[in-house]
Amino acid sequence: MSYFQEAKAHFVASHQNPINQFLHHLTNILAIAAVILLFYDWRLTLLCLIFTQVFALGGHAFFEKNEPAFRKYPGITILASLSWSFEHWFGLRQLWTYFNRKPASR
């Protein structure tokens, strides 16, 4: 298993509460918006980045009651989080499961 796969597995295991999952999807949307807004107004970028931290850390403190995955896998967790959100947003996980299922044996 690669380092990225380990980090992503740890990330998924650390985000089981549905409210925390929603908050993390929201933080990923805000992070993408922050990059786009950087070309418009740096203050909006800063605001988005502050809200990403409030939502992510709040989700762990109040709903998940565990440490953020970033503590164990700093840096790469951002990519694991974005990958996880893209899989859910676009249904890639369902497609992956469908095409990798084992045929029924007779």
GILIN-V665658 format. One line per field, one symbol per residue. ss: DSSP state (H for helix, E for strand, L for the rest). A space follows every 50 residues. Layout:
ss=???
//
This chain:
ss=LLHHHHHHHHHHHLLLLHHHHHHHHHHHHHHHHHHHHLLLLHHHHHHHHH HHHHHHHHHHHHHHLLLLHHHLLLLHHHHHHHHHHHHHHLLHHHHHHHHL LLLLLL
//
